[in-house]
Amino acid sequence: MEVFKRKNRDGEEGETWYIDYRDPTGKRIIKAVGPSKREAQDYLSKMKASIREGRFFDIKKENRVIFNELLDGYVEKVKDEKYFNTSVQYFIPVIREHFGKKLISEIDYKALEDFRDERKRISTQYGTPRSDRTVNLEMAILRHILRKGLKWGMLEKNPFENADDLFYKNRNKRERALTEDEVRRLIEACPPYLKPIVVTAVYAGLRKGDVLNLKWKDIDLERGIIRLTEQKTGKTRDIVLNNDMRTLLHSLLVKGDYVFLGRMESPSRMSKDRFRRH
């Protein structure tokens, strides 16, 4: 039994500590714990004690729980929440397909890392590259599911704990992704004239400038996508719309080229000021 770090092809050690031990049946188990050597040592000591005292299978409930059981409980618990209908439900099938039949105990740091890398590598249904923002959202939802499992006693340790490096970093370090509760409170606090702009910014993952300069010609409601062209590079990228975003855009009146209009059929200066005030 030992704790160790894996080395890459260049012989350099990674950031994650692993434990290596054999369960009472003799099966060898290698499990990623996290970036702390002390936590890895403590976890290994706990395993040694549980095996020595014959408690191993009692305390390892996660060895008997299938992820689908946790996921079903999670969906039932949050299905009536607004954030579920606007974003979470879109990604549940992806998470279920990848992890559904696995034991919760099999979902360790490496399993999460592999999932993240696979999602980034696979193109969207429209053949476009998947954005870091979208992958981060999928990972955030998965983290929330596992947090629920921890609170419900279905696992002993959330593999996301002390694993912020599983998320792609924003180019601007001052940026921070809003939590689901913060998004809900932000939208509820918006006055009626500002709410459609904020909802579009949040759930389509658009910057303020992209929202205010959004034109109807960039939107394909039948296919459910927004196609944006980067001004600097000229490259285009597609953003997939969920059902709520489609409904919102259908409800807006078309008064000109721009989706959100001010005077003179141009991006509203007043809207820019409203962003600052709210």
Secondary structure, DSSP 4 states (H G I P E B T S, - for coil): -EEEEEE-TTS-EEEEEEEEEE-TTS-EEEEEEES-HHHHHHHHHHHHHHHHTT-HHHH-GGGT-BHHHHHHHHHHHHTTSHHIIIIIHHHHHHHHHHHTTSBGGG--HHHHHHHHHHHHHSPPTTSPPPPHHHHHHHHHHHHHHHHHHHHTTS-SS-TTTT-GGGSPPPSSTT--PPPHHHHHHHHHHS-TTTHHHHHHHHHTT--HHHHHT-BGGGEETTTTEEEEE-TTT--EEEEE--HHHHHHHHHS---SSBSSB-GGGSB-HHHHHHHHH-
